[in-house]
Amino acid sequence: MPRRKKKQYDYDSYDDYEDEQSAMEAAQPEVAKVSLDDFVIKEKVSAFVRDYEPCDEFDAGAERFGDGELRTYFKAYVTGLGDPLQLYIEDLKFANFKMVTSLATQKPCIFARRKFN
């Protein structure tokens, strides 16, 4: 039975790189970077702005959107990268929806009423 030849490894392949670390980085496949913005769906903000308008707490038809309601509406649950709800609130702020403290509950919330088109 014939014997197999031993493989010869080319240990000089690291010579093309400055050091071993950069050689290892070059050998690893690129991994997609994930950020908190990847968890924010801009169409949800557009839908909210299209269907609601900012109002005061005691206006007729005012709905209160606290942290829990906003988190449920936008499905903005905390991830390992952070809290996407903050990004949704910032986007709503640009559409004139401001977070204020409710006089009734003493908690921060956004007051809005549904638009009737």
N, C-alpha and C positions, 0 to 999 in steps of 0.2 A: 504494500500500500504506500503510495507516494506521500511524502510529507509536504504540508503547506508551508509556503514561505511566510516568514514573519513580516508584518506590515512595518514599514519604516515611516515614522512620523517626522514631519518637517517642523522642527522646533524653531527654525529661523524665520517662520512666518510673522513673528512679532516684530521683526526688524523694520517693517514698513511703517510702524506706528511709534509714537514718541515713548509710550510706556504701555505696560500691560493693561491698565485701566481703559485707555482709549481703544485698545484692540478689542477688549471685551464689549465695550459699548458699540463698536462698529459691527460686531458679530450678532448682536441682539436685534430682533425685528422692531420696527417702530411701533409704538403703542399709541393709540389715539388718546389725546388728552381730554379729560372730561372736566367741565366746570359747572358751577351752579347755574349758569345761564342755560345750560342744556336741559334743565328741569323746568324752565319757564316757557310756557306756550303763549306767544303774543296774541294769538287769535282769541284766547279766552279773555284777555284784557279788552280787546276790540269788541267782543260780544257784550261784555259788561257795560262798556261805555255806550254802545249802541242801544242797549235795553234800559239803562238807568241814567238818571241825571242827579247831580249833587243837590242836596237840600239841607234845611235846618232840622234840628231834632223834633220840633213841634209842628212842622209843616204837615198838611193833610197827606196821608199816604206814605209817610216817611218809613223806611225800613232801616233797621239797625244792623250793620255788618261789623260784628266784633271779630276778634282774632279767630275764634272757632268757626264762625260763619264764613269768613273769608277763606280760611284754610280748607273748609269743606267745598265751597264753591269752586275754588281754583285747583283743588286736589294738591295743595302745596304743603306736603308733609316734610318734616325735617329729614335731611339726608346726612351722610357722612361728610359731605362737603359744606354743609351749612343749612340755613333756612331759606328756601326759595320764596316764602311769603314776603320777606322784606323787599325782594325785587318786584313782586306784584304790587305791593303798596307804593313803591317808587313810581312804577308805571301809571298807577291810578292817580298819583299826585300830579303828574303832568297833564292829566285830563280834568284837573280841578276838583278831584275827590280828596278831601283833606281829612286826616284822622283827628278827631277831637274827643274830649272827655264828655261822656254822656252825663247829663244832670241827674237822670233817673238811676243809672247803675254805677256811676262814678268809675267807669272803665272806658278805655280808649276804643273808639269805633268810628266807622264811616257811615254817615247818613245819606241815603239815596232813595229816590222814588222811581217807580217804573214809568218809562215813557209810553205814552199811548199815541201810536202813529196812525 
